[in-house]
Amino acid sequence: MASAARSPTSPCALARRAQKQLLPLLLTSLYVSAGSAAGSVGTITNSPSTSTMHGVCTAGSPFGCILGSRLGQREVFTARNPEARSRTRFEQSHGPATPSRQRVSRTRGGSTVLSATTFPVEFFTLEMCPYAQRVWIVMEELQIPYTTTLVNARDKTAWYLKEINPRGKVPAIRDAATGAVVYESLIINEYLADRFDGAHALLPSEPAARATLRLWNEHLDTQLAPAHFTLLMNKNETQAVAKEEALRLALQRYEEGIVGPYLLGDAFTLADAAALPFFERLVFSLEHFKAARPLDDFPRTKAWFKHASARASFEATRRPKDKLVELYERFLSVDYKFGGLNKS
Ligand SMILES: N[C@@H](CCC(=O)N[C@@H](CS)C(=O)NCC(=O)O)C(=O)O
C-alpha cells in the first residue's frame, strides 16, 4: 500500500502511479455505472453512494497536472490540450496554480488517491446527465482542475442530501477554497464563471447580454428540452403532431434568435454550453428512434450546432452513442416522465 511518506515528491509521478493503481478499479466502476442512474460503485468512496475519481497527470501544465475525466469512454482521465495555453483562464483569474497544493491524502484498498481538497472544484455528477455535462463543458472551457464524484441517483445518502444537494440531484459542485456548495446546473455555471473567469468570456458583464443569455437558458429548460423529451417518449400517435409542433416552435426561436456563429454572437458563452448537451441528444435520439432530422428545417440552428459542437470543451464531454441508446431505451421501457424521479 502506498503512503504519503513513501510517495515520490513530484505530483505527476504521484499521479501516474495513482492512475496505474486505480485504473482497473475505476474502469470496473464505470462499467457498472455506465448509462445507469443506479450506478456508482467502487471502493474509493466519500460516502456509501458515491465514488470519487481523482484527477491524475496526463499532460503537463503549470499546475503540475491538468485533469478531468471522460466517463464512459474508458479513459478515466482527460489529457488536456498539450499545446496548452501558457496561462490558462483559471490562472488568468487566480494566478499560477502550484503543484505543492497536491498531496496524497489517504490510501484505501491499496490505492493511492489524491485529496479532493487539493483541486479547486469537486464535481458531483452522473455519467449520462445532460445537466451535469453543461457544467463539465464550462470546467473544460475555463480549464479548472476538478475531481469527479459519481452519485448514486437511486440511493442518495443522507450525506449527499444534507451536505451537497437537498434535492438529491446532480450536478453539484463544491469549491475547495471557499467551501461553497452549489447545485442547479445553470446556477453552478454562473458561479464558475464568476469565480474563475476573470475575463468574463463565458458570462458577459453587460446587463442586456446577460439577460439574453439567461433567456436562452430559460427557453432551453422550459421549451426545448421538454418538447424534445416528450416527443421522444411519446407512444400515442394521436399526440404526435402536437408534440412535433411544440418542438418546431422551440427550434424556431433558435432559428430566429441566433446571432452567430454562437448564440449571442462572436463569443462562446454559458448559453452555448448549456444548450450543447441537449442538442447533442436531440439530433441523435430523434434520428435514431424516429428516423427524423430535426435541424434540417433550421439551417441557422444547424450551422450553430455544427460550429459550437466542434469546440474542444464539448468534444471532451461527448457522450457515447451506445450509452445514449441504452438510456433512452430504458426510459421508454418505464414510461419515464420529463423531470425524472424528482421534479424539483
Ligand atoms: N434543474 C436541474 C436538473 C438536474 C437533473 O434533473 N438531474 C438528474 C440527472 S440528469 C438527477 O439528478 N436525477 C435524480 C433524481 O431526480 O432524483 C439542473 O439543472 O441541475
The ligand as an ORCA input file, in Angstrom:
! r2SCAN-3c Opt
* xyz 0 1
  N     -32.684     21.513    -12.805
  C     -31.608     20.598    -12.517
  C     -31.917     19.269    -13.165
  C     -30.895     18.216    -12.791
  C     -31.422     16.804    -13.004
  O     -32.593     16.575    -13.352
  N     -30.552     15.830    -12.775
  C     -30.942     14.458    -12.871
  C     -29.946     13.644    -13.685
  S     -29.867     14.209    -15.352
  C     -30.951     13.837    -11.482
  O     -30.107     14.121    -10.673
  N     -31.918     12.970    -11.223
  C     -32.019     12.280     -9.983
  C     -33.354     12.492     -9.346
  O     -34.234     13.111     -9.973
  O     -33.541     12.044     -8.233
  C     -30.291     21.193    -13.027
  O     -30.324     22.000    -13.964
  O     -29.235     20.897    -12.456
*
